[in-house]
Amino acid sequence: MTGPAVDQALTRAHLEEWARVVAGLARRFGDLDLAEDAAAEAFTTAVERWPRDGVPPNPGAWLTTTATRKAIDRLRRESRRDDKHKAALMLSDDSPPEQTGPIDDDRLRLIFTCCHPVLAMEARVALTLRLLGGLTVAEIAHAFLVPETTMARRITRAKAKIAAAHVPYRVPSATDLRGRLAGVLAVVYLIFNEGYLATGGDDPMRADLTDEAIRLGRLLRTLLPDEGEVTGLLALMLLIDARRTARVSRTGELVTLEEQDRGAWSRALIVEGHALVRERIAAVAAGGEPPGRYQLLAAINAVHTAAPSARDTDWSQIVALYDRLLAADPSAIVRLNRAIAVAEIDGPDVALAELDRLRAPLDGYHAYHAARADLLRRLGRSEEARSAYDRAVQLAGNPAERAYLARRRDQLVW
């Protein structure tokens, strides 16, 4: 096999097998540090050997076997006698793992371990990206704009806290799966949002993070195909990501949904996302549980991506979906987005009145002031609009957003 072919095989193996290898080691040895280090050593060995010996017929099995040997070798090097005895037992232990949850998959156990409520949200995100995504510490640090040493300490502390708290390496029982699943989905969506619209740094979008979040969403969908919110989150991310190439102009400025070239949207992602939304609609119609937050957000994005142009958007349907979403998530952010949709039906004055009632909870949120600025502009209240744009630019952390808002402010007619 030639060099490029080996490189492709290594890249594919890392994408497809990293989480499986780490999860299997974590289940077998009960040590996240050992699992991560042994998996990394196995992939390093693959980089050294595959170009010389050829890609094995079953790369995943090769990596798992190699990583297991690396872990056992490390345990044997430990000075304590009981560690050596434990390693000897593990060397001959090929029994299937005991099922420890409603679904028997090592990767799902690892996801719930990384996203355990005992950890702060930032630690859950970092650990998920490292152990499930296989991103390096440097890559994770760059994504969240912190020094590599800071991120390394964060991940180390997270693993230590899991060990100290004796967090069980298992999928939650069927009775509490849903409560814990909400935290897992929140982590995946946070990773996606940071890639979709970076909160800081010079890059307006981080495709590596959106791609990783979607990959995690696909994995969760494979493992939990009957969980509506899992399907809803995957559909939501696909429909948003379908617009990626149209969201930033050549000059580095944000392009709003209304102004985007819809011909540049990914039809494949839209078709897949719409199919998932229809699947959930059919499931609910057949007597399934009412849709949750992610399913409703996916439905809203399905309406947007179904319209051939902005003026053809079914805003009445979008407002109706936001009304349902408010029942599930009565947050100020949802009310803000609903008001933006209301402006397309009842006019900017009605929407502005709704926004003014949200000032207290959203005064520090740049999108609130950007929405107010746009409504004031449409009403011809230029001086107030300029002040709102100034506040939005001040609060916005994304360079593409700041460029867009500054241009809109400077275009105001006095």
C-alpha positions as CSV (number, residue, x, y, z in Angstrom):
1,M,0.0,0.0,0.0
2,T,1.4,3.4,-1.0
3,G,2.2,6.3,1.3
4,P,-1.0,8.3,0.7
5,A,-3.1,5.2,1.0
6,V,-1.5,4.4,4.4
7,D,-2.0,8.0,5.5
8,Q,-5.7,7.7,4.6
9,A,-6.1,4.4,6.4
10,L,-4.5,5.9,9.5
11,T,-6.7,9.0,9.4
12,R,-9.8,6.8,8.9
13,A,-8.8,4.5,11.7
14,H,-8.3,7.4,14.1
15,L,-11.8,8.8,13.3
16,E,-13.5,5.5,13.4
17,E,-11.6,3.5,16.1
18,W,-10.2,6.0,18.7
19,A,-13.4,6.1,20.8
20,R,-13.9,2.4,20.6
21,V,-10.3,1.6,21.6
22,V,-10.3,4.1,24.6
23,A,-13.8,3.0,25.7
24,G,-12.8,-0.7,25.6
25,L,-9.7,-0.1,27.6
26,A,-11.5,2.0,30.1
27,R,-14.1,-0.7,30.7
28,R,-11.4,-3.4,31.0
29,F,-8.9,-1.6,33.2
30,G,-11.1,0.9,35.0
31,D,-8.5,3.7,34.5
32,L,-9.1,6.6,32.1
33,D,-5.5,7.7,32.2
34,L,-4.3,4.3,31.3
35,A,-6.9,3.9,28.6
36,E,-6.0,7.2,27.0
37,D,-2.2,6.7,27.2
38,A,-2.4,3.1,25.9
39,A,-4.6,4.1,23.0
40,A,-2.3,7.0,22.0
41,E,0.7,4.6,22.1
42,A,-1.1,2.1,19.9
43,F,-1.8,4.8,17.3
44,T,1.8,5.9,17.5
45,T,2.9,2.3,16.8
46,A,0.5,2.1,13.9
47,V,2.1,5.3,12.4
48,E,5.5,3.6,12.7
49,R,4.6,0.1,11.5
50,W,1.8,0.3,8.9
51,P,3.9,2.1,6.3
52,R,6.4,-0.7,6.6
53,D,4.2,-3.8,7.3
54,G,1.1,-2.7,5.5
55,V,-2.4,-1.8,6.9
56,P,-3.8,-4.8,8.8
57,P,-7.0,-6.4,7.5
58,N,-8.9,-5.3,10.6
59,P,-7.4,-2.0,11.8
60,G,-9.7,-1.7,14.8
61,A,-8.8,-5.2,16.1
62,W,-5.1,-4.5,15.6
63,L,-5.3,-1.2,17.5
64,T,-7.3,-2.8,20.3
65,T,-4.9,-5.7,20.7
66,T,-1.9,-3.4,20.5
67,A,-3.4,-0.9,23.0
68,T,-4.3,-3.7,25.4
69,R,-0.7,-5.0,25.3
70,K,0.6,-1.4,25.9
71,A,-1.7,-1.1,29.0
72,I,-0.6,-4.4,30.4
73,D,3.1,-3.6,29.8
74,R,2.6,-0.4,31.7
75,L,0.9,-2.1,34.6
76,R,3.7,-4.7,34.7
77,R,6.2,-1.9,35.1
78,E,4.5,-0.6,38.2
79,S,6.3,-1.4,41.3
80,R,3.5,-2.8,43.4
81,R,2.9,-6.5,43.5
82,D,-0.9,-6.3,43.3
83,D,-0.6,-4.3,40.0
84,K,1.5,-7.0,38.5
85,H,-1.0,-9.6,39.6
86,K,-3.9,-7.6,38.2
87,A,-2.1,-7.3,34.9
88,A,-1.5,-11.0,34.7
89,L,-5.2,-11.6,35.3
90,M,-6.2,-9.1,32.6
91,L,-3.8,-10.7,30.1
92,S,-5.9,-13.9,30.2
93,D,-9.3,-12.2,30.7
94,D,-11.1,-12.5,27.4
95,S,-14.6,-12.8,28.9
96,P,-17.3,-10.6,27.5
97,P,-18.0,-7.5,29.6
98,E,-20.8,-7.5,32.1
99,Q,-23.7,-5.4,30.9
100,T,-24.0,-2.4,33.1
101,G,-26.8,-0.4,31.6
102,P,-29.8,-0.7,29.3
103,I,-27.5,-0.6,26.3
104,D,-24.3,-2.5,26.2
105,D,-21.7,-0.4,24.4
106,D,-18.3,0.7,25.8
107,R,-18.5,4.0,23.9
108,L,-21.8,4.9,25.4
109,R,-20.4,4.2,28.9
110,L,-17.5,6.5,28.2
111,I,-19.8,9.3,27.0
112,F,-21.8,9.2,30.2
113,T,-18.6,9.0,32.2
114,C,-17.1,12.1,30.5
115,C,-20.4,14.0,30.9
116,H,-21.1,13.1,34.5
117,P,-22.7,15.8,36.6
118,V,-19.9,15.7,39.1
119,L,-17.8,17.6,36.6
120,A,-18.2,21.3,35.6
121,M,-19.4,21.8,32.1
122,E,-16.0,23.0,30.8
123,A,-14.4,19.9,32.1
124,R,-17.1,17.7,30.5
125,V,-16.5,19.3,27.1
126,A,-12.7,18.9,27.4
127,L,-12.9,15.3,28.5
128,T,-15.4,14.4,25.8
129,L,-13.3,15.9,23.1
130,R,-10.1,14.2,24.3
131,L,-11.5,10.7,25.1
132,L,-14.3,10.4,22.6
133,G,-13.0,12.7,19.8
134,G,-9.3,11.9,20.1
135,L,-8.4,15.6,19.8
136,T,-5.1,16.5,21.2
137,V,-4.8,18.7,24.3
138,A,-3.3,21.4,22.1
139,E,-6.3,21.3,19.7
140,I,-8.8,21.5,22.5
141,A,-6.9,24.4,24.1
142,H,-6.8,26.3,20.8
143,A,-10.5,25.7,20.3
144,F,-11.4,27.3,23.6
145,L,-8.7,29.9,23.7
146,V,-6.8,28.8,26.7
147,P,-3.1,27.9,27.2
148,E,-2.3,24.2,26.5
149,T,-1.0,23.8,30.1
150,T,-4.3,25.1,31.4
151,M,-6.3,22.6,29.3
152,A,-4.0,19.8,30.3
153,R,-4.6,20.5,34.0
154,R,-8.3,20.8,33.3
155,I,-8.4,17.3,31.8
156,T,-6.2,15.8,34.5
157,R,-8.3,17.3,37.2
158,A,-11.5,16.0,35.5
159,K,-10.1,12.4,35.4
160,A,-8.9,12.7,39.0
161,K,-12.3,13.9,40.1
162,I,-14.1,11.0,38.4
163,A,-11.7,8.6,40.1
164,A,-12.1,10.3,43.5
165,A,-15.9,10.4,43.3
166,H,-15.9,6.7,42.3
167,V,-18.1,7.5,39.2
168,P,-19.3,4.2,37.9
169,Y,-18.3,3.3,34.4
170,R,-21.7,2.5,33.1
171,V,-24.7,3.7,31.2
172,P,-27.4,5.0,33.6
173,S,-30.3,2.6,34.3
174,A,-33.3,2.9,32.1
175,T,-35.1,4.9,34.8
176,D,-32.6,7.7,34.9
177,L,-31.2,7.5,31.4
178,R,-33.2,10.5,30.2
179,G,-32.2,12.8,32.9
180,R,-28.5,12.1,32.4
181,L,-28.9,12.1,28.6
182,A,-29.9,15.8,28.7
183,G,-26.5,16.6,30.0
184,V,-24.7,14.6,27.3
185,L,-26.7,16.4,24.6
186,A,-25.9,19.8,26.1
187,V,-22.2,19.0,25.9
188,V,-22.4,18.0,22.3
189,Y,-24.5,21.0,21.4
190,L,-22.1,23.3,23.2
191,I,-19.2,21.9,21.2
192,F,-21.2,22.4,18.0
193,N,-22.1,26.0,18.8
194,E,-18.5,26.9,19.6
195,G,-17.6,25.7,16.1
196,Y,-20.6,27.2,14.4
197,L,-20.0,30.7,15.8
198,A,-16.8,30.9,17.8
199,T,-17.0,33.1,20.9
200,G,-13.5,34.4,20.5
201,G,-10.3,34.3,18.5
202,D,-9.7,35.3,14.9
203,D,-11.6,32.4,13.3
204,P,-15.4,33.1,12.9
205,M,-16.1,29.4,12.5
206,R,-14.3,26.2,13.7
207,A,-15.3,23.4,11.3
208,D,-13.3,20.9,13.3
209,L,-15.6,21.4,16.2
210,T,-18.8,21.3,14.2
211,D,-17.6,18.2,12.5
212,E,-16.7,16.6,15.8
213,A,-20.1,17.4,17.3
214,I,-21.9,16.0,14.4
215,R,-19.8,12.8,14.6
216,L,-20.7,12.5,18.3
217,G,-24.3,13.1,17.4
218,R,-24.2,10.3,14.8
219,L,-22.6,8.0,17.4
220,L,-25.3,8.8,19.9
221,R,-28.0,8.2,17.2
222,T,-26.5,4.8,16.4
223,L,-26.4,3.9,20.1
224,L,-29.8,5.4,21.0
225,P,-31.9,5.3,17.8
226,D,-35.2,5.5,19.7
227,E,-34.4,8.6,21.8
228,G,-36.2,11.5,20.1
229,E,-34.0,14.2,21.4
230,V,-30.9,12.4,20.1
231,T,-32.4,12.4,16.6
232,G,-33.6,15.9,17.0
233,L,-30.1,17.2,18.0
234,L,-28.5,15.4,15.1
235,A,-31.1,16.9,12.7
236,L,-30.6,20.3,14.1
237,M,-26.8,20.3,13.7
238,L,-27.1,18.9,10.2
239,L,-29.5,21.6,9.1
240,I,-27.5,24.4,10.6
241,D,-24.2,23.1,9.3
242,A,-25.7,22.8,5.8
243,R,-25.4,26.6,5.6
244,R,-21.8,26.7,6.6
245,T,-20.3,27.8,3.2
246,A,-22.8,30.6,2.8
247,R,-22.4,32.1,6.3
248,V,-19.2,34.2,6.0
249,S,-18.4,36.4,3.0
250,R,-15.1,36.6,1.2
251,T,-14.3,39.7,3.2
252,G,-14.8,37.8,6.5
253,E,-18.2,39.3,7.3
254,L,-21.2,37.3,8.7
255,V,-23.9,36.8,6.1
256,T,-27.4,36.6,7.7
257,L,-29.9,33.9,6.8
258,E,-31.9,36.4,4.8
259,E,-28.9,37.3,2.6
260,Q,-27.3,33.9,2.2
261,D,-26.9,32.3,-1.2
262,R,-29.2,29.3,-0.8
263,G,-27.7,27.6,-3.8
264,A,-24.5,27.3,-1.8
265,W,-26.2,25.3,1.0
266,S,-25.4,21.6,1.2
267,R,-28.4,19.8,-0.3
268,A,-27.2,16.4,1.1
269,L,-27.2,17.6,4.7
270,I,-30.6,19.3,4.2
271,V,-32.1,16.1,2.8
272,E,-30.7,14.1,5.7
273,G,-31.8,16.6,8.3
274,H,-35.3,16.8,6.8
275,A,-35.6,13.0,6.8
276,L,-34.8,12.9,10.5
277,V,-37.3,15.6,11.3
278,R,-40.0,13.7,9.3
279,E,-39.1,10.6,11.2
280,R,-39.7,12.3,14.5
281,I,-43.0,13.8,13.3
282,A,-44.2,10.4,12.3
283,A,-43.1,8.9,15.7
284,V,-45.0,11.6,17.6
285,A,-48.1,11.1,15.4
286,A,-48.0,7.4,16.1
287,G,-48.3,8.1,19.8
288,G,-44.8,8.9,20.8
289,E,-43.8,11.4,23.4
290,P,-44.2,15.1,22.5
291,P,-41.1,16.7,20.9
292,G,-38.5,18.2,23.2
293,R,-36.3,21.2,22.7
294,Y,-33.9,19.8,20.1
295,Q,-36.7,18.3,18.0
296,L,-38.5,21.6,17.9
297,L,-35.4,23.6,17.0
298,A,-34.7,21.1,14.2
299,A,-38.3,21.6,13.0
300,I,-37.8,25.4,12.9
301,N,-34.6,25.0,10.9
302,A,-36.3,22.6,8.6
303,V,-38.9,25.3,7.8
304,H,-36.0,27.7,7.1
305,T,-34.1,25.3,4.8
306,A,-37.3,24.3,3.0
307,A,-37.9,27.8,1.7
308,P,-36.5,28.6,-1.7
309,S,-35.9,32.2,-0.6
310,A,-36.2,34.3,2.6
311,R,-39.5,35.9,1.5
312,D,-41.0,32.4,1.0
313,T,-40.4,31.4,4.6
314,D,-43.5,30.2,6.4
315,W,-43.1,32.5,9.4
316,S,-46.5,31.6,10.8
317,Q,-45.3,28.0,11.2
318,I,-42.0,29.2,12.8
319,V,-43.9,31.3,15.3
320,A,-46.2,28.3,16.1
321,L,-43.1,26.1,16.7
322,Y,-41.5,28.8,18.9
323,D,-44.8,28.8,20.9
324,R,-44.4,25.1,21.5
325,L,-40.7,25.5,22.3
326,L,-41.6,28.1,25.0
327,A,-43.6,25.5,26.8
328,A,-40.6,23.2,26.9
329,D,-37.9,25.9,27.3
330,P,-39.4,29.2,28.6
331,S,-36.1,31.1,28.4
332,A,-35.4,34.6,27.4
333,I,-33.3,33.4,24.4
334,V,-36.3,31.5,23.0
335,R,-38.5,34.6,23.6
336,L,-35.9,36.7,21.7
337,N,-35.9,34.4,18.7
338,R,-39.7,34.2,18.7
339,A,-39.9,38.0,18.6
340,I,-37.6,38.1,15.6
341,A,-40.0,35.8,13.8
342,V,-43.0,37.8,15.0
343,A,-41.5,40.9,13.3
344,E,-42.0,39.1,9.9
345,I,-45.7,38.7,10.5
346,D,-46.9,41.5,12.8
347,G,-44.2,44.1,12.0
348,P,-41.1,45.5,13.8
349,D,-43.1,47.6,16.2
350,V,-44.8,44.6,17.8
351,A,-41.6,42.7,17.9
352,L,-39.7,45.6,19.5
353,A,-42.3,45.8,22.3
354,E,-41.6,42.2,23.1
355,L,-37.9,42.7,23.1
356,D,-38.1,45.7,25.4
357,R,-39.6,43.4,28.0
358,L,-36.5,41.2,27.8
359,R,-33.9,43.9,28.5
360,A,-33.2,42.9,32.0
361,P,-32.2,39.2,31.4
362,L,-30.5,39.9,28.0
363,D,-28.8,43.2,28.4
364,G,-25.4,41.6,28.3
365,Y,-26.2,39.4,25.2
366,H,-24.9,40.8,21.9
367,A,-27.7,39.2,19.8
368,Y,-30.4,41.0,21.8
369,H,-28.9,44.4,21.0
370,A,-28.3,43.3,17.3
371,A,-32.0,42.3,17.0
372,R,-33.1,45.6,18.6
373,A,-30.9,47.5,16.3
374,D,-32.4,45.9,13.2
375,L,-35.9,46.5,14.4
376,L,-35.2,50.2,15.2
377,R,-33.5,50.5,11.8
378,R,-36.6,49.2,10.1
379,L,-38.7,51.7,12.0
380,G,-36.5,54.6,10.9
381,R,-35.3,55.3,14.4
382,S,-31.7,55.7,13.3
383,E,-30.2,57.3,16.4
384,E,-31.5,54.6,18.7
385,A,-30.4,51.9,16.2
386,R,-26.9,53.3,16.1
387,S,-26.7,53.0,19.9
388,A,-28.0,49.5,19.8
389,Y,-25.5,48.5,17.1
390,D,-22.7,50.1,19.1
391,R,-23.7,47.9,22.1
392,A,-23.9,44.8,20.0
393,V,-20.5,45.4,18.5
394,Q,-19.0,45.9,21.9
395,L,-20.4,42.6,23.2
396,A,-19.9,40.4,20.2
397,G,-16.8,38.1,20.4
398,N,-17.0,36.8,16.9
399,P,-15.0,38.8,14.3
400,A,-17.4,38.1,11.4
401,E,-20.4,39.2,13.5
402,R,-18.6,42.4,14.6
403,A,-17.8,43.2,10.9
404,Y,-21.4,42.7,9.9
405,L,-22.8,44.8,12.8
406,A,-20.4,47.6,12.2
407,R,-21.3,47.8,8.5
408,R,-25.0,47.8,9.2
409,R,-24.4,50.6,11.8
410,D,-22.4,52.7,9.3
411,Q,-25.1,52.3,6.6
412,L,-27.7,54.0,8.8
413,V,-29.4,57.0,7.2
414,W,-29.4,60.2,9.3
